[in-house]
Amino acid sequence: KTNRLVIAEESHYFASVGAEISHTVMEHAFDYLDAPVKRLSCAEAPMPYAKNLEALALPDVDKIIAAVKEVCYL
């Protein structure tokens, strides 16, 4: 409906399901998009054990909302 795509996942940025979805959409539906595909994933570092550091490493609601606003040019 909006012709925009935001992919949020807890996996790594490289070689993930989100990467494949992004690639497939860009390959087959590029002309239908009104903005570049935005991908959010965990930080490119080993997953920490501490709860507070884990929260920083994973995408949260604020990061997802910021990505949606960026894609919608708000």
HELIX and SHEET records of a PDB file:
HELIX    1   1 VAL A   17  ALA A   29  1                                  13    
HELIX    2   2 PHE A   30  TYR A   32  5                                   3    
HELIX    3   3 LYS A   51  ALA A   57  1                                   7    
HELIX    4   4 VAL A   61  VAL A   71  1                                  11    
SHEET    1   A 2 VAL A   6  ALA A   8  0                                        
SHEET    2   A 2 LYS A  38  LEU A  40  1                                        
END                                                                             
